[in-house]
Amino acid sequence: MILLLGGTAEARSLAERLEAAGANFTSSLAGRVAQPRLPVGETRIGGFGGVEGLRAHIRENKVTAVIDATHPFAEGMSANALAACRADGVPLLRLERPGWGDAPDAAGWHWVDDHAGAAATVARLGQRPFLTVGRQPIGEFTGPLADRACLVRVVDPPDQQFPEAWSLLLSRGPYALDSELALMREHGADVLVTKDSGGTWTWPKMAAAAELGVSVVVVRRPRAPRHLEITGDVDAAADWAVRGWAAGR
Ligand SMILES: NC(=O)c1ccc[n+]([C@@H]2O[C@H](COP(=O)([O-])OP(=O)(O)OC[C@H]3O[C@@H](n4cnc5c(N)ncnc54)[C@H](OP(=O)(O)O)[C@@H]3O)[C@@H](O)[C@H]2O)c1
């Protein structure tokens, strides 16, 4: 049984490949989003209960290999997967989409190490920020940007109250360039804030910012744990899993 840690478009693509190959696998989602896009095949939802919970899950479900295809910013899950797999000698592959650092415009963006750094940078740069960092880190921005007309785009309603000057947009990607241009124009956005999520699903906001001359603040990815086998390619991950699974790992 292959355990596929997901919550990303790549994980859903990989699930399709594994299903097509007839592999025995289960996708796992954290359960953060109210109505998640479910991958094909068997799915479980909810945390495992830390490293020990994950080790127990691996044992009880006779998991022979783990693919960590979680989001580049899902640090906790990736660290737990590494620790659990190391402890029990279970093969682990990290599937991680490449970041945007090599994009032609990347040198002109404001790169910061974390969301607090992003908030401080945005406070210097703009009056009408467009925040696209997801729901979890929003609390880092509410204080420093309380007096700015922030447009916040998230999938599910946030738990906390927003400053009065802020507006909320509930929506889920992928997005198209035309609609991103229209949204940023309508808001009069002067600075875009994003994680270095990478991939194509949310790239159009970056293209729109470039076209409109909007400043871009990018939160760097957390440092990946070491000694990981990593690929950015869904087909390579499918090969790894199917070969390992067929060999009875
Ligand atoms: N962070 C982002 O920007 C982002 C963006 C898009 C999608 N996602 C997806 O959303 C999920 C949660 O992200 P996060 O940043 O909150 O993760 P995180 O901080 O790394 O994880 C916190 C805890 O959530 C549980 N968890 C996370 N991913 C899980 C999974 N795939 N299956 C089962 N449990 C999981 C684990 O709980 P236990 O310790 O109890 O096992 C983990 O320790 C991930 O699956 C990720 O791929 C995250």
The ligand as an SDF file (V2000), in Angstrom:
LIG
                    3D

 48 52  0  0  0  0  0  0  0  0999 V2000
    0.4870   25.5280    3.5800 N   0  0  0  0  0  0  0  0  0  0  0  0
   -0.0130   25.9180    2.4030 C   0  0  0  0  0  0  0  0  0  0  0  0
    0.2410   27.0350    1.9160 O   0  0  0  0  0  0  0  0  0  0  0  0
   -0.8890   24.9900    1.6050 C   0  0  0  0  0  0  0  0  0  0  0  0
   -1.3860   25.4290    0.3730 C   0  0  0  0  0  0  0  0  0  0  0  0
   -2.1710   24.5570   -0.4000 C   0  0  0  0  0  0  0  0  0  0  0  0
   -2.4440   23.2970    0.0750 C   0  0  0  0  0  0  0  0  0  0  0  0
   -1.9280   22.9000    1.2850 N   0  0  0  0  0  0  0  0  0  0  0  0
   -2.2690   21.5480    1.7420 C   0  0  0  0  0  0  0  0  0  0  0  0
   -3.0140   21.6680    2.9080 O   0  0  0  0  0  0  0  0  0  0  0  0
   -2.6560   20.6760    3.8570 C   0  0  0  0  0  0  0  0  0  0  0  0
   -2.3300   21.3140    5.1830 C   0  0  0  0  0  0  0  0  0  0  0  0
   -1.2590   22.2020    5.0010 O   0  0  0  0  0  0  0  0  0  0  0  0
   -0.5240   22.8370    6.2580 P   0  0  0  0  0  0  0  0  0  0  0  0
    0.4270   23.8590    5.7790 O   0  0  0  0  0  0  0  0  0  0  0  0
   -1.5520   23.1700    7.2860 O   0  0  0  0  0  0  0  0  0  0  0  0
    0.2710   21.5710    6.7550 O   0  0  0  0  0  0  0  0  0  0  0  0
    1.3280   21.4240    7.9650 P   0  0  0  0  0  0  0  0  0  0  0  0
    1.3710   22.6820    8.7370 O   0  0  0  0  0  0  0  0  0  0  0  0
    2.5800   20.8910    7.4040 O   0  0  0  0  0  0  0  0  0  0  0  0
    0.6590   20.2540    8.7790 O   0  0  0  0  0  0  0  0  0  0  0  0
    0.1590   20.3940   10.0790 C   0  0  0  0  0  0  0  0  0  0  0  0
   -0.5140   19.1030   10.4350 C   0  0  0  0  0  0  0  0  0  0  0  0
   -1.6540   18.8680    9.6030 O   0  0  0  0  0  0  0  0  0  0  0  0
   -1.7720   17.4920    9.3110 C   0  0  0  0  0  0  0  0  0  0  0  0
   -1.5880   17.2860    7.8740 N   0  0  0  0  0  0  0  0  0  0  0  0
   -1.0290   18.1300    6.9610 C   0  0  0  0  0  0  0  0  0  0  0  0
   -1.0940   17.6100    5.7370 N   0  0  0  0  0  0  0  0  0  0  0  0
   -1.7020   16.4120    5.8600 C   0  0  0  0  0  0  0  0  0  0  0  0
   -2.0870   15.4040    4.9500 C   0  0  0  0  0  0  0  0  0  0  0  0
   -1.8520   15.5350    3.6250 N   0  0  0  0  0  0  0  0  0  0  0  0
   -2.7000   14.2930    5.4410 N   0  0  0  0  0  0  0  0  0  0  0  0
   -2.9630   14.1680    6.7670 C   0  0  0  0  0  0  0  0  0  0  0  0
   -2.6340   15.1010    7.6750 N   0  0  0  0  0  0  0  0  0  0  0  0
   -2.0230   16.2030    7.2300 C   0  0  0  0  0  0  0  0  0  0  0  0
   -0.6870   16.8010   10.1100 C   0  0  0  0  0  0  0  0  0  0  0  0
   -1.2850   16.5260   11.3800 O   0  0  0  0  0  0  0  0  0  0  0  0
   -0.7860   15.3440   12.3430 P   0  0  0  0  0  0  0  0  0  0  0  0
    0.4680   15.8300   12.9660 O   0  0  0  0  0  0  0  0  0  0  0  0
   -1.9260   15.1710   13.2710 O   0  0  0  0  0  0  0  0  0  0  0  0
   -0.5520   14.1440   11.4700 O   0  0  0  0  0  0  0  0  0  0  0  0
    0.3590   17.8780   10.2240 C   0  0  0  0  0  0  0  0  0  0  0  0
    1.2540   17.6880   11.2880 O   0  0  0  0  0  0  0  0  0  0  0  0
   -1.4790   19.9060    3.2650 C   0  0  0  0  0  0  0  0  0  0  0  0
   -1.9770   18.6320    2.8810 O   0  0  0  0  0  0  0  0  0  0  0  0
   -1.0200   20.7290    2.0900 C   0  0  0  0  0  0  0  0  0  0  0  0
   -0.5960   19.9230    1.0120 O   0  0  0  0  0  0  0  0  0  0  0  0
   -1.1820   23.7250    2.0510 C   0  0  0  0  0  0  0  0  0  0  0  0
  1  2  1  0
  2  3  2  0
  2  4  1  0
  4  5  1  0
  4 48  2  0
  5  6  2  0
  6  7  1  0
  7  8  2  0
  8  9  1  0
  8 48  1  0
  9 10  1  0
  9 46  1  0
 10 11  1  0
 11 12  1  0
 11 44  1  0
 12 13  1  0
 13 14  1  0
 14 15  2  0
 14 16  1  0
 14 17  1  0
 17 18  1  0
 18 19  2  0
 18 20  1  0
 18 21  1  0
 21 22  1  0
 22 23  1  0
 23 24  1  0
 23 42  1  0
 24 25  1  0
 25 26  1  0
 25 36  1  0
 26 27  1  0
 26 35  1  0
 27 28  2  0
 28 29  1  0
 29 30  1  0
 29 35  2  0
 30 31  1  0
 30 32  2  0
 32 33  1  0
 33 34  2  0
 34 35  1  0
 36 37  1  0
 36 42  1  0
 37 38  1  0
 38 39  2  0
 38 40  1  0
 38 41  1  0
 42 43  1  0
 44 45  1  0
 44 46  1  0
 46 47  1  0
M  CHG  2   8   1  16  -1
M  END
$$$$
